[in-house]
Amino acid sequence: MGFATCDLCDGNEDKLGNDTLAVLPPVFKHFGKQVKFSGRARTLKVFEDNVLVRAALETPGNGDVLVVDGGGSLRCALVGGNLGKLAEKNRWSGIIVHGCVRDSAELDACNVGIRALAIHPQRSIRKGVGDSDLAVGIAGVTVRPGDWIYADEDGVLVSREQLV
């Protein structure tokens, strides 16, 4: 992957601030083996319920990034080790969770990039409530299905168009 988020910001300053390129706030922790990842966004909106997260990760990822708007909840985890393994198996490039993950050692063994707000040992409920393929708000940044996600050690970018 031949990109650096710093270089993408520098080379696309005109897109920053005009709703075509945004930087996620630096509140996300890194998990998984892949520090650097990119791909098209597929979106979910759930709250303390990970049934749709599992369902999405059971499908072929084709190098996409699953963006999960978990409402920023710090009361339970939406992704754990089993889902990390599923993401790797089904060729997802990454997962961004506006919420928590668990099984951090297992996640760190997965060949996928994962960002989340925090670690929490409690699993989520399983009712299957939520929505998919819609614009979601991730820490104040709107992510639409099909947007491009670029993540590395310096941050996470959301772009309306492919940059590299």
Secondary structure, 3 states (H helix, E strand, C coil): CCCCHHHHHHHCCCCECCCCEEECCCCCEEECCCCCEEEEEEEEECCCECHHHHHHHCCCCCCCEEEEECCCCCCCEEECHHHHHHHHHCCCCEEEEEEEECCHHHHHCCCCEEEEEEECCCECECCCCCEECCCEEECCEEECCCCEEEEECCEEEEECCCCC
